[in-house]
């Protein structure tokens, strides 16, 4: 299966020190079929410092606006975190948006 990917946008929100631990959360913001036979995906990854997203935020719901708002400014990102998920306040270090173009799985008609 062929895959092509490119980083579309990167925003460095806060500095990250070499001794800090970073985890991330990923969301597929767009999935659409490209001219046959490809599938185009747009993924947004949020890097968080000194928080284990999987363990520490397991029961927390991330605000969808963090992943779906185009060109979200750091000030608005911080306001969203303070209002909805305070554990992420002053913890988001980067936002990476990438686009992946991959070959679609073959779908063949099966007739009886």
SVG drawing of the C-alpha trace seen along z (x, -y; Angstrom):
<svg xmlns="http://www.w3.org/2000/svg" viewBox="-27 -35 45 51">
<polyline fill="none" stroke="black" stroke-width="0.4" points="0.0,0.0 1.4,-3.4 1.4,-6.3 2.5,-9.9 2.5,-12.3 3.6,-15.9 3.6,-18.3 1.2,-21.0 1.4,-23.4 3.4,-23.5 2.8,-25.9 5.2,-26.0 3.1,-27.3 5.4,-26.9 9.1,-26.0 10.0,-22.5 13.1,-21.8 15.3,-18.7 14.4,-17.2 10.6,-17.6 8.5,-14.7 6.1,-15.2 3.1,-13.1 0.5,-13.8 -3.1,-13.4 -4.1,-12.9 -7.4,-13.7 -8.4,-13.0 -10.0,-16.3 -10.8,-15.4 -11.1,-12.2 -12.2,-12.2 -11.7,-10.1 -9.4,-11.7 -9.6,-10.8 -9.5,-7.1 -7.9,-5.1 -6.7,-7.4 -7.9,-8.5 -6.8,-11.9 -6.5,-12.3 -5.8,-15.5 -4.5,-14.8 -3.9,-17.3 -1.6,-16.3 -1.3,-18.3 1.9,-17.9 1.6,-18.2 4.5,-18.5 4.8,-16.8 1.3,-15.1 0.7,-11.5 -2.4,-12.1 -3.4,-8.4 -3.1,-7.9 -3.8,-11.3 -6.5,-12.5 -8.3,-9.2 -11.7,-10.3 -11.4,-13.9 -13.0,-15.0 -10.8,-17.2 -12.7,-20.2 -13.3,-19.5 -12.4,-23.1 -8.8,-22.3 -8.7,-20.0 -11.2,-21.5 -10.6,-25.2 -8.3,-26.3 -5.4,-28.5 -6.1,-28.5 -4.1,-31.2 -2.2,-30.3 -4.3,-32.8 -7.6,-31.1 -6.1,-27.7 -5.2,-28.6 -8.7,-30.0 -10.2,-26.7 -8.0,-24.7 -8.8,-26.8 -12.5,-26.5 -12.8,-22.8 -9.7,-20.9 -7.6,-22.9 -5.0,-20.1 -3.7,-21.2 -3.4,-24.9 0.1,-26.1 1.0,-22.5 0.5,-22.5 3.8,-22.9 3.0,-22.3 0.3,-21.7 1.2,-19.8 -1.2,-19.4 -0.2,-16.8 -1.9,-15.5 -1.6,-11.9 -2.5,-10.6 -2.8,-6.8 -4.1,-4.1 -7.7,-3.2 -8.6,0.4 -9.9,2.1 -13.7,2.4 -14.9,4.8 -18.5,5.6 -19.5,9.1 -22.5,10.4 -24.2,13.7"/>
</svg>
